[in-house]
Amino acid sequence: MNKSSAPILAGTLAGVLALSLACSGDGPTAVVAGPPASLLITGGQDQSIIVGKELPTILEVKIVDAQQRPVKGQVVNFRVISGGGSVFAGVAITSDSGIAKERWTL
């Protein structure tokens, strides 16, 4: 029974600049996230399983701006660079909460 595990490495960020919104007055103010500043690992790290099986917990990362606000609509590429295995789609788009998820088979 072969087992394997590998760390998740956060990669380079690339993104389109977003406009910041500022206004004055008594009405509600919408807060718009700025450009991507950090990629945080939020789930799926430190797992191990039998080679050829899918990890039980989905890999999850979060992209935030400089003020730690989630950045939605960003493309996140997942790829295995060491340790073996394969990812399902290899790409995900961040949700409204800045989260991108991917499955990994060792």
N, C-alpha and C positions, 0 to 999 in steps of 0.2 A: 504494500500500500504506500505509494509515493505521495508525499505532501509537499506543498510549496507555498510560500507567501512572498509578498513583495510590497515595499512601501509605495505610497502614492506621492508623486512629485508634482508640485505646482509649477506650471509652465509660464511662458511669456504671455503678457496681456496685450491685446490689440483691440482697438475699438474706435467707434465714431464719437466725436465730441458731442455732448448734449448741451442744450441751452439751459442756463440757470434762470429761474423765474423769480423776480422780486417785484413787489407792489406795496402800495400803502393804502390804507382805508379800513373800513370796518368789516368788510366781507371776508370770507374764508380765503386763505392763501394756499395755493397748490405748491407742494414741494416736489421739485424735479431732481432726480439724481444727476450728478455730474459724470464726467468720464470715468471709466473703470480705473481703479487705483490698486486694488488688491484682489487676489484669488485666495479664498480660505477653504481648507478641507473641512467639511462639516459632517461627513459620514462615510463609512466603508473602509476606513484604514485599519491596519493591524489584524487582518483576517488570514486564516489559512483553511485549506480544504484539499481534498484528494485531487490530484492532477486530472484535468479533463472535466471537472465539475464546475458549475457556476457558483461564485461566492454567494453566501446567503444574504448579505446586506449590500444593497446597491451603493455604488460609489456616488458621492455627492460633494459638489463644491458650490461656493457662493461667491459671486462677484459683487464688490462694494466700491463706492466712490471714496474720496478722501475723508468724507464725514461719516463713513461707515453706513451709508444708505445703500440699499440693494439696487443693482443696476439690471434692469430687465432687457430682454431682446438681444443679448450678446451671444455670439457663437462661441462655444467651448469645444475644443477638439480633445478627445481622449485617445491616447495611444500607449501601448506597452513599450517601454524602452529598456526594461531589464526584468528578469524574473520569469518571463514566458507568459503564455496564455494569449487570449484575444478579448477585445471589447466587442460589444454587440453592434452598435451603429457607428461609434467612433466620433460622433458629433451630437451636440445637444444645444438648445437655445435656452438661455436663462428665463425663468418664470418672473412673475411680478415681484416675487420675494428674492430675486437674484440667484435662484438655485438652478443648477444643471445636474442631471443624473445620468448614469450609465451603468450597464451590467458588464461583469468581467468573468470570464471563464479561465481558470488556470490550466 
